[in-house]
Amino acid sequence: MNPATEIIRTLRSLRWRMMVRDFLSGTVRATLFFQGVLLMLIAAAWWLGEFRLNLAEVSFVLTVPFALGAVAGLLLALLRRPALERVAQTVDFLGATRDRLLTGLLFSRKANASEFEALAIAEAAAYLHGKNLGRLLPIRPPRELRWLAAPLAMAALLWWDAAQSAAARDQRAAEETAGIAATA
């Protein structure tokens, strides 16, 4: 295989890993934002006394922030798509490769590479052969993932309070109806 092609192929696969990491991080952060907005709306409705518990809408209401977060995370990952130079710089820094990838990438893009530049490209491709640089960019769940439970717990508490209020209201209405029926 052509050494320049090997370098670019490796950098593209590493760019894909960086984009997946950015997607996961952006999705969790955007979901937290949308959960916060939903929680503020629920809290405002609860405060005004207009919040009613509708179990048919609970699953829809709780999935909206996750769907919007996934869309926002995808958009952010695509908008922040790193250039191959940035990927090469990042991997060179993390792997302490002494700028092999960046040098190989820049020289491989030259139309008329000198013999020394061709030698540098071949050396960078030889260095990449058999190396697993993907471990330098691990794909892990974002640290903020555990915080997604907090807004869900708060919304559950507000729904529980609304259910208790509705039950108390229904109980009072039943007692008043029974009192009126006895008088009639």
HUFEN-V887396 format. One record per run of one state. SS is the DSSP state (helix for helix, strand for strand, loop for the rest). FROM is the first residue (numbers start at 1). LEN is the number of residues. If there is no record, write none. Layout:
ss:SS from:FROM len:LEN
ss:SS from:FROM len:LEN
This chain:
ss:loop from:1 len:2
ss:helix from:3 len:46
ss:loop from:49 len:6
ss:helix from:55 len:25
ss:loop from:80 len:4
ss:helix from:84 len:12
ss:loop from:96 len:4
ss:helix from:100 len:9
ss:loop from:109 len:6
ss:helix from:115 len:14
ss:loop from:129 len:4
ss:helix from:133 len:5
ss:loop from:138 len:5
ss:helix from:143 len:41
ss:loop from:184 len:1
